[in-house]
Amino acid sequence: LLPGASFALLLPATAVLVWGLRPFADDRPSTVRDLLTIAVSLIVLLPTVWFLYPSLGLALLPAIALLIAWMAAPLLPVIAACGLGAQRRAVGGFAVVAVIGTMIAARQPAYSVDAPQRVNIEYALDADSGQAEWLIRPDSGVLPQAFGTVATFARREKPLLPASRGKPLSAPAPAENLPAPTFTINLSYQKDGVTHGQATLSSVRGAPTASVCFAPEAGLKRVIAASAGQAADAKNGDQDLPSARGGWRCVTDHTLTHGRSSVVTFERGSSAPFEVIVSDRSYGLPASGKALRDIRPANAVPSQDGDVTRVFRRMMVQPAAVSAPAGTAPPPPAPG
């Protein structure tokens, strides 16, 4: 299920297996085997665990705790093999370390210059209404006070887009003159009760990332997006495209560099008109975001994608308006 993470399970298990196959294993105490297992677990997993928090933030703390518990699990048979007194001393020692660690952590500031909070700023422009807003997603969920001196932020209860996550803090922003992305149907035809379509997704302002979300009534079955001039990788296609909020289904192309467009090939279970939300995203903020960017406190830094600018719009798609001429060979079905 997770080939990239299989090493975490396979290597410690292999260490146990190798020791168990030794011809004199029965003459050796099982403690050696258990200690070998935990040594391999620590060597394999500690480097990964060490960087999980700075890489992915607070949301990963429970997973980090589980990984540490899993690494320490081979200690259980070692403790079980000890006498009752040794078991009590071991459990008592662990409890003392936990309490002392908790007390030390409670006296430390939540964030500092050396261990800053991840705080990204997003500028989002609704091209249909002309309204814009600042969105801030602090890792702690609490807005740094400095931002409140520039704009009045409130919790955004409704998601900005179907695939948006969490409830960011929002404040009104000035409307910039940024063109909206486009989604143009190039081909639409029916075959065996399935509507096949092909469209061009473009960022007029040259953003490197663009997305299209299909409304539930589109009856989307399969979709894939690939930059013009690049072959779509069928292995990366997901036939069971996961649904976003409310049954919307979204696909994103992150490779729209140098003015490229994305070719979106899709299959639907309906031939009726449908709604889409198209959006593009570029790195950095417009000039009006300088005040927010400059006032970000020293114990807060952008992370991963960092500060971004997003423009989005809704549109109704009329697939019947562009159909394959008679005798035209249909393109291959979308692989994902």
C-alpha positions in Angstrom: 0.0 0.0 0.0 2.9 2.4 0.8 6.0 1.2 -1.1 7.9 4.4 -0.2 7.4 3.7 3.5 8.0 -0.1 3.4 11.6 0.2 4.5 10.4 1.2 7.9 8.8 -2.2 8.4 10.9 -4.5 6.2 14.4 -3.7 7.5 13.6 -4.3 11.2 11.7 -7.4 10.3 14.6 -8.6 8.2 16.9 -8.1 11.1 14.7 -10.4 13.2 14.6 -13.0 10.4 18.3 -13.0 9.9 18.9 -13.6 13.6 16.3 -16.2 13.8 17.9 -18.2 10.9 21.2 -18.4 12.7 21.9 -22.1 13.4 22.8 -21.3 17.1 19.9 -18.9 17.6 18.4 -21.2 20.3 21.6 -21.0 22.2 21.5 -17.2 22.3 19.3 -15.1 24.5 16.3 -13.5 22.8 17.4 -10.2 24.3 20.1 -9.9 21.7 17.6 -10.3 18.9 15.3 -7.7 20.4 18.1 -5.2 20.9 19.2 -5.8 17.3 15.7 -5.1 16.1 15.4 -1.8 18.0 18.9 -0.8 16.8 17.8 -1.3 13.2 14.5 0.6 13.8 16.4 3.6 15.3 18.9 3.7 12.5 16.2 3.5 9.8 13.5 5.7 11.3 15.2 8.4 13.5 16.5 10.5 10.5 13.0 10.6 9.1 11.2 11.2 12.4 13.6 14.0 13.2 12.6 16.0 10.1 8.8 15.3 10.1 7.9 18.2 12.3 9.9 21.0 10.5 8.7 19.6 7.2 5.0 19.1 7.8 4.2 20.9 11.0 1.9 20.4 14.0 -0.5 18.0 12.3 2.2 15.4 12.2 2.9 15.3 16.0 0.5 12.4 16.6 2.2 10.4 13.8 5.6 11.2 15.2 4.5 9.9 18.6 3.2 6.7 17.0 6.5 6.2 15.1 8.6 6.7 18.2 6.3 4.2 20.0 6.7 1.7 17.2 10.5 2.1 17.3 10.5 1.4 21.0 8.2 -1.6 20.7 11.1 -4.1 20.6 11.9 -3.0 24.2 8.7 -4.6 25.5 10.0 -8.3 25.3 13.3 -7.1 26.9 11.4 -5.6 29.8 9.1 -8.6 30.0 12.1 -10.9 30.4 13.3 -8.9 33.4 12.2 -9.4 36.9 9.3 -7.5 38.5 11.6 -5.1 40.2 13.4 -4.2 36.9 10.1 -3.8 35.2 8.9 -1.3 37.8 12.2 0.6 37.6 12.0 0.8 33.8 8.3 2.0 33.7 9.1 4.4 36.6 12.1 5.8 34.7 10.1 6.3 31.5 7.4 8.1 33.5 9.9 10.4 35.2 11.4 11.3 31.8 8.0 12.0 30.4 7.0 14.3 33.3 10.3 16.2 33.3 10.1 16.6 29.5 6.5 17.9 29.8 7.6 20.4 32.4 10.5 21.7 30.4 8.3 22.0 27.2 5.6 23.9 29.1 8.2 26.6 30.2 9.4 27.1 26.6 7.9 29.6 24.2 5.7 27.9 21.6 7.7 29.4 18.8 11.0 31.3 18.5 13.4 32.6 15.9 15.2 29.3 16.0 12.0 27.3 15.9 9.5 29.5 14.0 5.9 28.9 13.3 4.9 28.2 9.7 2.6 31.0 8.5 1.7 31.4 4.8 -0.1 34.3 3.3 -2.4 33.9 0.3 -4.0 36.5 -1.9 -7.2 35.2 -3.4 -9.2 37.1 -6.1 -12.7 36.1 -7.2 -12.6 37.2 -10.8 -16.4 36.9 -11.1 -17.3 39.3 -8.2 -14.0 41.3 -8.3 -13.7 40.8 -4.5 -10.4 39.7 -3.0 -9.2 38.6 0.4 -6.1 37.8 2.4 -6.0 34.3 3.8 -3.5 33.3 6.5 -3.0 29.8 7.8 -0.9 29.8 10.9 0.4 26.4 12.0 -0.9 27.0 15.5 -4.3 28.1 14.3 -3.8 31.4 16.2 -3.1 34.6 14.2 0.1 36.4 15.2 -0.9 39.8 16.7 1.2 41.8 14.3 -1.1 40.9 11.4 -4.0 42.5 13.2 -2.4 45.9 13.0 -2.6 45.8 9.2 -6.0 44.2 8.5 -9.0 42.9 10.4 -9.0 39.1 10.2 -11.8 36.6 11.0 -12.2 32.9 10.7 -13.4 31.8 7.3 -16.0 29.1 7.9 -16.8 28.3 4.3 -14.0 26.9 2.1 -12.7 29.1 -0.6 -12.7 26.3 -3.2 -14.0 22.8 -3.2 -10.5 21.3 -2.5 -9.5 23.9 0.1 -8.6 22.6 3.5 -9.1 24.0 7.0 -10.5 27.3 8.1 -8.0 30.0 7.4 -8.2 33.5 8.8 -9.5 36.0 6.3 -9.5 39.7 5.7 -10.6 42.0 2.8 -8.0 42.8 0.3 -7.8 45.3 -2.6 -8.8 43.9 -6.0 -5.8 43.6 -8.3 -6.2 43.7 -12.1 -5.3 40.1 -12.6 -6.9 38.1 -15.5 -8.7 34.9 -14.7 -7.6 31.5 -16.0 -9.5 30.0 -19.0 -11.1 26.6 -19.6 -12.0 26.1 -23.3 -13.7 22.9 -24.6 -12.0 21.7 -27.8 -13.8 18.4 -28.4 -16.9 16.8 -27.1 -18.7 13.7 -28.3 -20.6 10.7 -27.1 -19.7 7.0 -27.4 -21.4 4.0 -25.8 -23.3 6.3 -23.5 -20.2 8.1 -22.2 -19.4 11.8 -23.0 -15.8 12.3 -24.0 -14.3 15.7 -23.8 -11.0 17.5 -24.2 -10.4 21.1 -23.0 -7.5 23.6 -22.7 -6.8 24.9 -19.2 -4.6 28.1 -19.4 -3.3 30.7 -17.0 -3.6 34.0 -18.9 -1.2 35.7 -16.4 1.4 32.9 -16.7 1.0 31.2 -13.3 2.8 27.9 -13.0 -0.1 26.0 -11.5 -3.8 25.7 -12.6 -6.7 23.6 -11.5 -10.2 22.8 -12.7 -12.9 21.4 -10.4 -16.0 19.7 -11.9 -19.4 20.1 -10.3 -21.1 16.9 -9.1 -23.8 17.2 -11.9 -21.0 16.8 -14.4 -21.0 13.1 -13.7 -17.2 13.0 -14.0 -15.8 9.5 -14.4 -12.2 10.0 -15.4 -9.9 13.0 -16.0 -6.2 13.8 -16.5 -4.3 17.0 -17.2 -1.0 17.3 -18.9 0.9 20.3 -20.2 0.9 20.8 -23.9 3.8 19.0 -25.5 4.1 16.5 -22.6 2.7 13.0 -22.7 0.2 12.1 -19.9 1.5 9.4 -17.7 -1.2 6.7 -17.5 0.5 5.2 -14.4 -0.2 8.3 -12.5 -3.9 8.3 -13.5 -6.4 7.7 -10.7 -9.6 6.1 -12.1 -11.3 6.6 -8.8 -10.6 10.3 -8.6 -11.3 11.3 -5.0 -14.1 13.8 -4.3 -13.6 17.2 -2.8 -16.3 18.9 -0.7 -19.8 18.4 -1.9 -18.9 15.9 -4.6 -16.8 18.2 -6.6 -13.8 16.6 -8.4 -10.6 18.5 -9.1 -7.4 18.0 -11.1 -4.3 20.2 -11.0 -1.4 20.8 -13.4 1.8 22.1 -11.7 3.9 22.4 -14.9 2.5 25.4 -16.7 5.9 27.1 -17.0 6.9 29.3 -19.9 3.3 30.1 -20.9 2.3 26.4 -21.4 -1.4 25.3 -21.3 -2.8 22.1 -19.9 -4.8 19.7 -22.0 -7.6 18.2 -19.8 -9.1 15.0 -21.1 -12.1 13.7 -19.3 -15.1 11.3 -19.5 -18.5 12.0 -18.1 -21.7 10.0 -17.5 -23.8 13.0 -18.6 -24.1 15.1 -21.7 -25.8 18.1 -20.0 -24.0 21.4 -19.4 -22.1 21.6 -16.2 -20.3 24.0 -13.9 -16.6 24.2 -13.3 -14.3 26.3 -11.1 -11.0 27.1 -12.7 -8.2 28.7 -10.7 -4.5 29.4 -11.1 -1.8 30.0 -8.5 1.5 31.8 -8.6 4.2 32.2 -6.0 4.5 35.5 -4.1 2.1 38.3 -3.3 1.0 41.3 -5.3 2.4 44.7 -4.3 -0.5 45.3 -2.0 0.7 42.4 0.2 4.0 44.1 1.1 2.6 45.4 4.4 1.5 42.0 5.6 4.7 40.4 4.3 6.9 42.9 6.1 5.1 42.8 9.4 5.3 39.0 9.7 7.0 38.4 13.0 10.5 36.9 13.2 9.2 33.7 14.8 6.9 33.1 11.8 8.1 32.0 8.3 6.6 30.9 5.0 6.8 27.2 4.4 6.4 24.7 1.5 4.6 26.6 -1.2 5.0 29.8 0.8 3.1 33.0 0.0 0.9 32.6 -3.1 -1.5 34.5 -5.3 -4.6 32.7 -6.5 -7.2 33.8 -9.1 -10.4 31.8 -9.7 -13.7 32.0 -11.5 -16.9 29.9 -12.0 -18.2 29.1 -15.5 -20.8 27.0 -17.2 -19.6 24.6 -19.8 -21.7 23.8 -22.9 -20.1 20.6 -24.2 -22.6 20.1 -27.0 -21.3 23.3 -28.7 -18.1 21.6 -29.9 -18.5 18.1 -31.2 -16.3 15.7 -33.1 -17.1 15.9 -36.9 -18.5 12.7 -38.5 -15.8 10.2 -39.2 -13.3 11.8 -36.8 -11.4 9.2 -34.8 -11.9 9.9 -31.1 -8.8 10.5 -28.9 -7.8 7.7 -26.5 -9.7 7.7 -23.2 -8.2 9.5 -20.3 -6.1 7.1 -18.3 -6.7 8.6 -14.9 
